Amino acid sequence: EASVHVLAPAAYEPKVSVDADAAKKYYDSRKDEFRTPEQVRAEYVVFTIDALLPEEKVDPEAVRTAYDEQLKKNPAQETRRASHILIAVDEKAPAAEKQKAKAKAEELLKQVKAKPRAFAEIAQANSQDPGSAANGGDLGAFKRSDMVKPFSDAAFGMKVGEISNLVESNFGFHIIKLTGMTESKAPTFESRRAEIETELKRQAASRRFAGMSEQFNNTVYEQFDNLKAAAEFARTTVLQSGWVSRGGGASDPRLNNPKLLQALFSDEVMKNKRNTEVVEVGPGTLIAARLLEHKPSVVRTFEESQASIVATLTRQRAAQLAAQEGRALLDKLRKGEDAGFKWGDAKRVSFSNPVQGLDEDTRKQILRVDVSKLPAYAGMETPSGYALIRVTRVVAPEKADPEKEKNIAAAIQQAHAQEQNAVFLASLKQRGSINIRKDQVVEKKEK
């Protein structure tokens, strides 16, 4: 059980003063940190399948035919929701074993018939279906085809709330309780017409787009010094980007395609002022671009960088002051003196469970504290400041989990074996004398 008090660097920033000489020295020793990336600004044209959709016409009869075909492929199906209790027995099991399973199922059937509201509780305690027992036997919603025939026939012949007699399947004996159902209703033609029309238009546009892609590419190549003709062909306008680096960063994510960026920064585009090649940046999306402006990579001047340097050095010095005071307070605490602050609420910390608001490194440090004398104190530097730790209590688990202990022991044994093996191999390398007899080496020749 531990409390943590953090000395945040922000509280120490007013005490920090960074002079111009220190900032200049920092700048001179790290000039590459102040280098701006090479950037370009471009104009571009996007050709998509969607641009062709307004031109597509769909025969009403084709829409009706598509609707009828969809109904044939996906006929409306009723669904049921049920819970069950399964007493499992293999269908090839001896008759005596089957009879024993059936007798157990019949006893459970009597219980649920007598107490229908206790179905979930009885299922949780007795059902041998590992997938549903923990949920009180709930199987969720299912279609007739989802279940084996004896089960489906029973479930689809019941009323909501009804409990079946024993149902035998190749899994064993089931007791089924129907908890819900939906009526079978096919979507009407009118409710589906607009969606089907769009689907058919998109199919037709996709076929046209495939054929027009080469024409778009030719237009971009032939009119290499502008994108006006390409925009007209693509049924769109020429767009402009903001500043983009070789690594991307464009507000339009389509421009961050690596192949397109490589083309934009190529000599062909930057020096020869030509359009880029046409690049497919996604399914049914082609882009061509050309350079508008170029900014080479430069090192920002000290004057441009001074404010950010001062802020960085201030944060660094404030963190040092926080750590310095933290270590002094830690020394006081360990001597039993008052540190002059109020601890926060104690939290239980363990190896297996993370604690909200506590980072992993601090949690590990808490668990490394020497607790031979309580309260015990520790301190550490963290990204949020200097953390002072007070451990006030050690809580032993009431009962060890044998399976967990077994797994931990196995992991430790494996790690120990790997370490021993590594040490053994290292010692062999140190003690061993290795000679390569080149006269006995046969080189494998390429065929």
Secondary structure, 3 states (H helix, E strand, C coil): CEEEEEECHHHHHHHCCCCHHHHHHHHHHCHHHHECCCEEEEEEEEEEHHHHHHHCCCCHHHHHHHHHHHHHHCCCCCEEEEEEEEEECCCCCCHHHHHHHHHHHHHHHHHHHHCHHHHHHHHHHHCCCCCCHHHCCEEEEEEHHHCCHHHHHHHCCCCCCCECCCEEECCEEEEEEEEEEECCCCCCHHHHHHHHHHHHHHHHHHHHHHHHHHHHHHHHHHCCCCCHHHHHHCCCCCEECCCEECCECCCCHHHHCHHHHHHHCCHHHHCCCCCCCCEEEECCEEEEEEEEEEECCCECCHHHHHHHHHHHHHHHHHHHHHHHHHHHHHHHHHCCCCCCCCCCCCECCCCCCCCCCCCHHHHHHHHHCCCCCCCEEEEEEECCEEEEEEECCCCCCCCCCHHHHHHHHHHHHHHHHHHHHHHHHHHHHHHCCCCCCHHHCCCCCCC
